[in-house]
Amino acid sequence: NVTIQAGRDLTVNQAVSTAGGDLKLQAATTGFANTSATGTLTVNAAVGDTNTGNISLSAGTGGISLAGDVVNGSAKTVSLVSAGGIGQTAGSLQTGTLSISAAGSVALAQSTNAIDTLSGATTTAGALFVVSADAMTVAGGKTISAPGQILLKDTAGGTALTIQDAAVISSSGGSIALVANTGAIGAATINAAGMLEVAPATSGASYTIGTNLVNTGAPSTSIAGLRVGAYTDPGIGALSVTAKDIVFGIKFGTPKLELDTQVGGTVSNTAGKSVSTGTLTGSVGSFALTGATIVSIGSFTAAGTAGFSLDNSGKALTVTGPLVASNGSVSLSNASSISVSGSIKATTAAILAATTSGIGLNSGASIKATTVSLAAT
């Protein structure tokens, strides 16, 4: 085993590894004459190789800066402990099991990272981003937490991202993004002050709920809403829309929450697979749901010629809008009642049909289209 310590900063400018023993690199180590709690660990050269045992990197409030590879075998662990943040500007982190404890933002966002298991990752300040090109599992019984945004992104094929039973993912002040072409969520706990965002890692991919994202258990969630097809990208500070189309291939419901759909193509559901939500929002090419149960439509734009079509299963519907079909029609059908308090705008036709309790246009409501049809029975 090899341990290298510094009372203040520790900078690695030459490759360091072991022939099988564990490797520890520690900045801000107590016991030295000039120890400082601000000590920074800077990695500019390779740390470890496939022969190296477990790797432990630690630093003071100056944090850990990774600009070189950190590598060991798939049966090994890497532990990152920082009294500040953890950043990665270059290199690759490749390990079997990764654990993280920090007091500042964590960004391990290099596309060549290869992390098999995330066995706990917590920070008491800022955001937490982890990217892997290997299929990554969030271990059961472990916690992923941050006061800011959490992003777990996996670009592997197959089941790329797995959230095991009893895992906890919690953001007390931000959103949680689970980004993978395929993912599986077990009986985990997911809590976010903001949205839970699910989207494919590959831009332009179709995304089917029930195939690309499956529940292998019954997750417990406390979230502001669900966004499908896009995620908040910290690299651009805005939404990154990666899904081409969204298909709801299973019965799906967020009955008291917001469902936000973001795609360049179409949103649809498989016949007989109903979708229910509290408030529907989004920006899409076209939208067509049948047998749905939508309580309210908020800000929504359908930019394609197929426009926006909703069959609401005989349930009451409120439109606060603006609901815009910028190159097509708006069709709201099979709702027991329709109450419009905002705006509806269509390039061609706006068709509203209520089955039992009529259509109400409240103060401030407007419907603009080449043809407007209102039908109530």
Steps between C-alpha positions, in 0.01 A plus 500: 500500500614855425390817684615848397405788728541877506408744775391756242465453123593179324564506124555185294707576187643150446314173462461303822369146541553181700555137409182393676495694825268783592590859414416805713567863404414745777520880507431712811624219726521588867818449700736698280663822622332711234174317459217699336137397477487674160728241339423409137565168327586555134541200270681584176635151425369145509407362840479121509470238228318171462741336747449760772279415798247732657565872450419771754532871419434767763539877534410799713275791412707567186345186356608232255590590140532212254684562172655154467370144491393326821485129420485162672326169432129422485519319836661802669371822657576869467413727792491879460476703823519878491426778746440710188390416147610235251563588137622317190641695206670214313591136530277206581377344823471122457409275790271226622352696791506875562407677823495879546481729803538875444410841635484676162381436147601169342545475123636174358383563147765358268338285231766227539426433867419134565328441834329167570343580838428829674509407867392825661568856383419792725584868514382761747529790253437547129416250230607142425569369147628151417545372143593144401555321170466161675166372624466654846302377800395716793546253783206405717505646849731784392422872478562747219430849633569867435328829576524591130441316174586131470589359158576132443579441133593167343583453133543120501287257301268242652351593837730795551376644829355290782361642824480211745241438771550713814728750326428864588549790256420836655537865393375741763510801268523392138405250234608139450590383150531132411640492148554170320380329184361224723445506873339298778371639829429266790330567834716805558423838658528805274441843654552833323395856566490538120420270212601139447636497145534182290645503152717296262874565500517484120357805330226418250406166658141388543402446863230258612377497858479131584790400273775762517398575858354221713399461862631180655347595834270766643710815547395760757517854367453852633557730203363821348428322175633272227677619184535246220730538199734771626718587796663806648852494354751667735737548206263743327290610796179413316283208391663249268230326294633155408188298418364493146168343596332394824271199521314412819501121464357425844221638716663808643395754757614810688144597602580794729821621335624675189593289197730690265568342159793632295572351156563611146267230366180339624347411836258207492377203700450135419132409462349417837792646696354806669692805616381707795645816648410813690643766268629434148770729359753467223656586168470234229462442128159339535290359783234228488371317809191280513324379814692749712402669826643851502375743764653816354700615198751774575758653266527265201625540143463248217702627204427229240223477244329219694437743786351406838234234560368379836225247580435552872302188596186689599681694774482875570772710337628849576715699256710777652736505202630643292429191286647558154500289185723725294464304173199280557176450691391462863249227582366449854244221505314261729530727804201517735552874512753749366582821685724748318658779702800570274571497129470233231654574161506278192606566142216293357215377722425515871251227592364469856246230587351439848279203577284595800566833672569748225778738399583810701697797369603694806612860530823546306451187289561511125485247216661595169495276193389501136205284611365475854262219593335472841277203572335406832242232564 
